[in-house]
């Protein structure tokens, strides 16, 4: 060991003092902190995946399909909306998709804007690509005021605008009117991050409907959430073919392994089964929202597979109290709030039991369940 510290290395000045992204990885009975789908693949899917790996393993001495043509065809068929494989692109998780977008359309002298609180990787990847990050603001209810958003865009003229719907960490979905207003006002690219779209309430429109006539619009998705394939690391986007031509200029050669492509295609062949858990998770989400509100807590409306709740003067005390009882949630988002991922019925029961215990310690038994009491003690 040389004894050299990070600060001793000649890293870029704009990276000094920063900390890596990542949720705590702690081995506890109930993990509800990373918005994973809690239901594992079925034996049938596992068997099909094993067969696909066995089939492709004999050619692992060769590079994978560089352009993932068959996978992109399957993704286009899943998305619908008349999309073709020429309008779909895939990479290692939606984060690599975002990184490629910033490599192609951001960079030194360029800027990207997002409306916070939102997905914390947007500014991290922006900074990593030497692009200037411009933080916009959401409303107190975590919604987006179209007039204010347009005014911010007109003032700063960002090269890329990020919208997240449903939003992480708040769970709120954006109305289509707000997205349309931003697309019309933005001078550059608009990225709508729909990582949690499959969990949105029935009838919620996707920004995919806006792709025709908007060649600078990009809609990103992932197979890590509703598809319960987080370990596969497969993200994708839909956009105009010319945008994909731009991404090809910056993508690494053979960036998607043969096995990643095979696993994603098997998952898409089992779409009905994998998305069959979505209704159960929606029901658990709505029940969680109702229960937390019944405890006198503030809860953001959610169209995702997680719930943001608060407010706590010391959210770390609540987080630690849950962890002591074997339940891990996420300390993320606005300072007074916490986020819990939606798990199985058994996991959510364990969360409620632990949360009840934490609240009973924080609030005298005779005290009413109210936010003022929680803030005073926690």
N, C-alpha and C positions, 0 to 999 in steps of 0.2 A: 504494500500500500504506500502511495507516494505522500499522503497527507495533504494533497492539494484539494482545496475546497472549490465549490461551484463559482464563488465570487473571484477566485484566483484565475479562472479561465477567461479568455478573450471573447466571451459571448456578446451578442448584440446588446446595446445599451437598453433597448426597449423591452428586453426580456429579463433584465436584472430585477430582483426583488419579487418576481412572480412565483406562484406556486402551481404545481401540476393539477390538472383537472382530475377528479375522481371521487366517488363515494366511498366511505369507509367499508372495507372488506373484513367483517367480523363474523366469526362462526357462532351464531345464536340460533335457537330453535325456530324463530319466526323472522324472516328477512323481508321487509316491506320498504326497501329504500331505493331500488333502482328501476322501478316501473316495468319489471319483467312480467310476462304472462306466467302464472304459477303452475299451469297445467303442462306436464311433460308430453313429449310425442307418444302416440299410441304404439303398441307392439307392431301393428301393421305398417305404420310409417317407418319405424326403426328397421323392420325387415326390408322394406323397399330401399331405404337409404343404404343399408349394408350391401344389398345387391348392386346398387349403382356404384358404390365405392369398389366392390369386387370387380365389376366390369371395367371401370376406368383405371384401376390400379395397374393393369398390364401395360398401360401406356404412360405411366408417370415419368418415364425417362424422356418424354417429349414435353415441350411447352404446351400450356393450355391454349384454347381458342382465345386469341388476343382480343377479339372484339365481342366475345360472349354472345354470338349471334342467336343461338338456340334459346338461351336464357332470356335475352331481350324480347324474343318473339313470345315466350311464355308470359313475361311480365306485361307486355302490351295487351295480350289477350285477357289477362286478369283485370287490368285497369279499365278496359273498354273505352268508351268515348270515341271510338273510331281510330284509336291510336295504332301506329305501326311500329315495328322494331326500330325504324330509323328515328323515331321520336322518343325512344327510351334508352337510358344509359344506366349502368350498374357499377358499383364499386364496393370496397370493404367497409360496410356500414355507411349510414348516411353522413357520418363525419368526413369520410374520404370524399364523398360526393361534394360536400360543402367546401372542402379544401381545394378540390379541382376547380370549382366555380371561382373561388378567390384567386387561384393561381392564374386563371385565364382572364378574369375581368377586374381583379384588384391589383395590388402591388404598390410599390413606391409612388408617391404622388397621387394616389387614388384613395377613395374613402368608401366605407360601408356604414349603413345606419340600421339600427334595430330599436324596437320600442320596449323598454324594460319596465317591470321584471319580465324576462323571457329566458330562452335557452342560453345558459352561460357559455356554451361552446361557440356560439356565434362570435362574440368579441375575442375569445381566445384564438380561434382559427384565423380571424381577421388580423390580429396582431402578429400571429405566426407567419402570415404571408406578407408582412411589412405594409399592410394596409391600415389607414387611419380609421379608428372606430369612433362613430358619432352616436352617443346614446340619446334616443328619444324617450318619451315618457308615455306610459299608459295612465288611464284614469284610476280613481280610487277603487272602483269596482273591477279593476284589471281589464276593462274594455279599452277600445281604441276609438278616440274621437276623430272621425275622418277629416274634419276641418283643421284640427291641430296637426294631424299627421301630414296633410298636404302642405300646410304652412311650413312645417319643419323641413320637408323635402325641398320646397321651393327656396328656402333660406340656404340650405347646405349643399344642395345639388349632389347627393351621393352617387357614386358609380354603381353601388349595389344597395338594395333595400331588402332587409329580412323581415318577413312576417311569419308568425308561428300560430297555427290554428289546427287543432286545439293548442292553446299556449301551454308551455312548460316553464315554470312550475305551477301555474294557476289553474290550468285545465279549461279555461274559457275559450270557446270558439268564436271566430270573427264573423260578423255578418258579411255576406257577399258584397254588399254595397261599399263597405269600408275597403275591401280588397280591390274592388274595381276602381275606386277613387285613387288609391295609391298607385296602381298600375298605370292609370292615365297620367298621373302627375310625375312619376319617376323618370328622370332623364336617362337612366341606365337599366340595369337588370333588376328584376324583382324576383325574389326567392320566397315562395310560400312553403314553409316547412310543415308537412302534414304527417309527421311521424305517428301521431295518435289518431289519425282520421277514422280508422275502423271502429273506434270506440264512441264516436260522436253519435248523438241522438238521431234516431231514424228521421230521414227527411233533410238532414243537414247537407247542403250542396258542397261539392268539392271544387276547388279552384281549377281542376282539370277542365271544367266547363268553359273556362275563360281562355284556354290555349288558342283556339282559332282566332286569328286576327291580332294576337299579341305575341310576336316572335321573341320578345325580351322577357317573357314570363317563364319561370322554372318552378315546377311543383316537385318537391322531394318527399319520398316515403322510405319506409324501412320494413324489414321482415323480423326485426328484433322484438317488436311489441305484440301486436295482435296475433301474428303468425307463430309466436312462441319459439322463435329460432334465433335467439340472441347470440348463442354460441356459434352460429354460422357466419355472422358479421356480413350481412348483405343489405346494402342500401341502394336506392335507385331513384331516378328522376324521370319526369316527362317534360318535354319542351319542344321547341322547333328544331328540325334537323341541323340547321346552321349552328345552333348553340352546341350541339354534340360535336360538330366539326371543330369548334373552338376547344372543347374539352380534350379532344384527341391530341391536341398540340402539347398538353401538359401532363397527360396521364403517364404513369410509369409503364414500361413494356410488360405485358403479361401480368397485370396487377391483380387479376382474379384467378385464383388457383383452379385447377381442374376439379378438385374435391369441393371447393366452395360452390362452383357452378352446378355440380351434380347435386349437392345437398339442397340448394335453392330450388332447382327444378323439381326434385322430389316433393319438397314442401308445397310448391304451387300445384302439383298434381293432387295434393291432399287438402286443397283450399277449404272445401266444405267442412272437413273434420276440424282443421285447425281454427277456423273462424267460428266454429260451433261453440266455443267457450265465451265468445264476446258477450252474448246476452246474459250469461251468468255473471260475468264481471261487471257489466252495466248495472245489474240488479244489486250486487254487493256494493258498488260505488254509491248508488242512490240511497241505499240503506245506511251506509257509513255517513253520508252527508246529513241525513235526518237525525241519526243518533248523536253526532257531534253537536249539531244545533240544539238538540234536546239537552245537552250538558251546559248550555249557555255560551257556547263558543261561536266565533265568527267562522264561516266556511264559504269559500269561493265556489260558485257554480262550476261544475266540472263536466266536460264532454270527453274526458280522457280516462285512463285506468289508474288515476291517482286523485287524491283530495288534498287541497291546501287548507289548513285551518290554523286559527290563533284566537285572540292575540295574546302573547305572553311577554311580560316584562323581562323574563329570563327563560328564553326558549331552551337554552342548553340544559337547564335543570329538568325540564320536562323530557327532553331527549334522553338524558342520562337516567331518569327515573324509569322510562320505558325499557331502556337497554338493561338495566338491573333486573328487570322482570322478563328478560329473554326476547324482547321485541325491538327490532332495529328499524327505525324510520329515517327520514332524511332531514337534516338541518340545512335548509336551502331556501332561497327566495328572500322576500322582504324580512328584515331583522326580527319581527315579532311573530313570524309564522313558521309552521312545520309542514312537511308533506309526507303523506302515507300512501304507499302503493296499494292497490287493491289486490288482495290475495284470495285464497280459497275461503269458503265459509268458515272452516275451522281456524284459519289464520286470522280472519277478521274478528272472530269471537275472542281469540287470544289477545288481539289488539284492544278490543273494547274492555276486556277484563283488566288488562294492564293499565289502560288509560283511566279507568274508574279508580284503580288503586292510587295512581299518581294524583288524580284530582282530589281524592279523599284525604290524602296527606297534605295537600296544598290548601285545602279549604276545610274549616271546621265543620263537623257534621251538622250543626244547626244553621249553617250559613246557606243562603240560596245559591243556586248555580248561576252566577252572573259574571260577566267579563271583568267588572271592577274588582271583584274578589280575587279572580285569577291573577289579574295584573298586580294586585297589591302583594300577593304571597309569592308568585313565581317571577 
